[in-house]
Amino acid sequence: MGLIYKEHGMRYLNTALYIALIVLVNWAFIVVPPVQLPGGVMWPPMSLVVGVVFVARDFAQREVGHYVLGAMGIGVILSYFMAGPEVALASATAFLISELADWLVYSFTRRPLSQRVLWSSIISTPIDSFVFLMMIGFFSVSAAAAMTASKLLGALIVWWLIRRREGHGLPA
């Protein structure tokens, strides 16, 4: 897939998509109101789609390596203007902490890519969910569980696709 992009002058498409998704999801947390659940817990429905950002990050990281932190920074700066400082700060903090967990898994394990995607997601997504929701004032177990589950669902899809390619001897 990356080779097709490079041949057509779209070398950083995954990275651009990652930046755009950071901004879009952060902005959506502002415009899509939380839903009150039984018991009075406020749950942000956008927590269901955050997983797309984590999947995009995995592809962007493969495209630009550790420079993915710069892409995240661009997304956060744009989010500051589009979604406001509170959401941008929460997003930056949560992403940095979870990105560190991802970086550790990607950098220090010698496992196949599919396993690194899966393990990095298992470790980083609950951390990201907890930190982000706490910082924007919408933490609840149900919100954190939904956000983590959506991220893990995306990671499982990517894991499965990459694993299939690895099983056929194709580059992941």
VOGU-3710 file (C-alpha; in Angstrom, 3 decimals, decimal comma):
1> mgliykehgm> 0,000/0,000/0,000  2,792/2,437/0,898  4,526/1,760/-2,418  1,444/2,813/-4,373  1,305/6,101/-2,478  5,001/6,794/-3,078  4,672/6,152/-6,803  1,854/8,675/-7,086  3,453/11,434/-5,006  1,376/10,685/-1,905
11> rylntalyia> 4,249/9,552/0,286  2,837/10,815/3,602  -0,849/10,078/3,111  -1,154/8,018/6,314  0,560/10,747/8,328  -1,703/13,438/6,888  -4,724/11,260/7,656  -3,493/10,783/11,229  -3,161/14,552/11,745  -6,600/15,196/10,248
21> livlvnwafi> -8,202/12,525/12,438  -6,666/13,973/15,612  -8,218/17,332/14,804  -11,546/15,861/13,681  -12,018/13,673/16,758  -10,969/16,435/19,170  -13,336/18,883/17,472  -16,139/16,309/17,586  -15,704/15,962/21,362  -16,714/19,634/21,544
31> vvppvqlpgg> -19,677/19,553/19,144  -21,209/16,154/19,942  -22,790/16,482/23,391  -22,348/13,781/26,008  -25,265/11,469/26,712  -26,596/10,993/30,224  -26,657/7,329/31,165  -28,754/5,755/33,915  -27,338/6,845/37,239  -26,434/10,295/35,920
41> vmwppmslvv> -23,097/9,336/34,347  -22,238/11,520/31,359  -20,831/9,511/28,455  -19,257/11,105/25,354  -20,425/9,131/22,268  -17,271/10,191/20,427  -15,408/7,755/22,651  -16,596/5,052/20,240  -14,693/6,438/17,249  -11,374/7,322/18,868
51> gvvfvardfa> -10,002/3,926/17,866  -9,685/5,134/14,289  -7,000/7,601/15,424  -4,953/4,810/16,997  -5,129/2,720/13,847  -4,073/5,745/11,785  -1,199/6,341/14,217  0,119/2,814/13,661  0,221/3,408/9,896  1,694/6,891/10,288
61> qrevghyvlg> 4,367/5,484/12,602  5,321/2,943/9,968  5,492/5,760/7,422  7,542/8,310/9,409  8,944/6,362/12,356  9,537/8,369/15,515  8,582/11,562/13,659  5,014/10,485/14,390  5,422/12,589/17,540  5,817/15,650/15,296
71> amgigvilsy> 2,664/14,694/13,426  0,875/14,360/16,752  2,166/17,817/17,717  0,754/19,317/14,528  -2,599/17,655/15,240  -2,610/19,009/18,784  -1,731/22,553/17,674  -4,528/22,494/15,107  -6,853/21,055/17,774  -6,019/23,983/20,029
81> fmagpevala> -7,632/26,303/17,501  -10,422/23,972/16,379  -11,447/22,293/19,649  -10,078/24,624/22,292  -7,193/24,546/24,740  -8,793/22,162/27,268  -9,396/19,393/24,730  -6,048/20,014/23,000  -4,151/19,754/26,295  -6,039/16,593/27,314
91> sataflisel> -5,430/15,103/23,878  -1,724/15,981/23,918  -1,194/14,593/27,404  -3,082/11,365/26,714  -1,379/10,880/23,333  2,091/11,521/24,747  1,650/9,025/27,556  0,137/6,367/25,290  2,651/7,139/22,540  5,460/6,490/25,018
101> adwlvysftr> 3,936/3,090/25,782  3,634/2,408/22,033  7,196/3,552/21,417  8,505/1,207/24,121  6,677/-1,772/22,605  7,705/-0,921/19,028  11,313/-0,125/19,942  12,217/-2,868/22,374  10,319/-5,921/21,231  11,541/-8,036/18,403
111> rplsqrvlws> 8,115/-9,467/17,704  6,447/-9,425/14,288  4,635/-6,187/13,440  1,201/-7,725/14,016  2,113/-8,610/17,606  3,621/-5,160/18,249  0,399/-3,507/17,005  -1,686/-5,710/19,288  0,498/-5,367/22,407  1,034/-1,649/22,014
121> siistpidsf> -2,729/-1,163/21,760  -3,489/-3,379/24,743  -1,082/-1,318/26,835  -1,675/2,196/25,506  -5,403/2,438/24,829  -6,656/2,136/28,424  -4,037/4,670/29,533  -5,049/7,111/26,803  -8,749/6,741/27,583  -8,318/7,248/31,315
131> vflmmigffs> -6,070/10,314/30,990  -8,146/12,029/28,282  -11,503/11,511/29,979  -10,156/12,595/33,374  -8,702/15,777/31,901  -11,894/16,820/30,088  -14,063/15,994/33,099  -16,045/13,086/31,616  -14,406/10,129/33,274  -16,632/7,198/34,063
141> vsaaaamtas> -15,943/3,503/33,891  -18,471/3,137/31,055  -16,941/5,973/29,010  -13,404/4,652/29,526  -14,514/1,101/28,683  -16,281/2,236/25,490  -13,330/4,342/24,401  -10,845/1,556/25,122  -13,032/-1,049/23,398  -13,320/1,063/20,239
151> kllgalivww> -9,557/1,516/20,111  -8,956/-2,182/20,680  -11,492/-3,100/17,997  -9,559/-0,992/15,507  -6,302/-2,546/16,677  -7,721/-6,066/16,303  -8,738/-5,317/12,720  -5,278/-3,993/11,889  -3,649/-6,910/13,733  -5,715/-9,402/11,736
161> lirrreghgl> -4,933/-7,731/8,399  -1,207/-7,527/9,104  -1,099/-11,062/10,449  -2,711/-12,358/7,265  -0,076/-10,568/5,181  2,694/-11,928/7,387  1,233/-15,435/7,060  1,407/-15,152/3,262  5,006/-13,924/3,371  3,991/-10,438/2,188
171> pa> 5,470/-7,264/3,663  3,112/-5,906/6,347
//
